[in-house]
């Protein structure tokens, strides 16, 4: 049987980490995989998480299954975080999933059951897992224009013109904030315009929000999502705690369904639970237990928000510092990096130039030109600036 298999294609991002580990050069730099690192190059456990972990350790009395829906306190907390003060709050239901990718797949499978001929519109470019997950569920995928390679910002006119063609059998997938891979976010006016199109044309919005708190702040990053949830009848959301709680390996996410009534939303949740039963069955509990503990204790919540603000402040400082360092090299070609949001920026470098970064400077970045700004250390800014200017000339 297995002799008939062809070789699997290497993941373009995860394979970078392997090459990076095998590189023996002292000045090597990993700007590929999307994890936050501090000034020492470490991905730390947040203090709020450490305290919650100790509390769970001291109070948890069993490792029995939690259930198909996962931790319901966590599920409610995710809805509190994203939908408080919206009309959608009273007509939404959530289920815990193995990370946001698990949420993407569960929601894709739900769409396949509800409307088999659904087409999911995704941005060009988009998160590398969006297309394969949707297609693996049997859905059609169509791209809408998003990123202007010249300005390195969102091409709102082209995006809205194309999305005006989406109809009742379509789902439009949007990044809630901190667009991956470009770092260019749609404006609040864009959120309003897409909401109007959804209501006019009948397509359903699908928001993937994996970086809340890494763009402009917790509330600001969810503003567009909240407006859309408040003003549409149906909407689905995939959310992640990997970045803003630092729970990468715990695979902690949620799928949220918003409908015209709580009854309909709960019906959709029940179908997702059936789908979960036939795939992973039960989501992992530890990460969800930690998030639930943090968000349901005012002192821990305050610690977490302060830490998240500090991480955001450092990200903004790194963007400003890199832009300044490039300008010191006599170039303003990368000024857009300071304007981007979140962990990533698409640099506009070609695959050949990305190859030069790796070969000549031991800097590992994704072939599409994306760099993980959150993976930088302050002492690396001048070195990276010199490398960017050198390979771009």
Buried (B, 14 or more C-beta within 10 A) or exposed (E): EEEEEEEEEEEEBEEBBEBBEEBEEEEBBBBBBBBBBEEEEEEBEBEBBEBBBEBBEEEEEEEEEBBBBBBBBBBBBBBEBBBEEBEBBEBBBBBBBBBBBBBBBBBBBBBBBEBEEBBBBBBBBBBBBBBEBBEEBBBEBBEBBBBBEEEBBBBBEBBBEBBEEBEEBBBBBBBBBBBBBBBBBBEEEBBBBBBEBBEEBBBBBBBBBBBBBBBBBBEBBBBBBBBBBBBBBBBBBBBBBBBBBBBBEBBBBBBBBBBEEBEBBBEBBBBBBEBBEEEBEBBBBBBBBBBBBBBBBEEBBEBBBEBBEEBBEBBBEBBEBBBBBBBEBEBEBBEBBBBBBBBBBBBBBBEEBBBBBBEEBBBBBBBBBBBBBBBBBEEBBBBBBBBBBBBBE
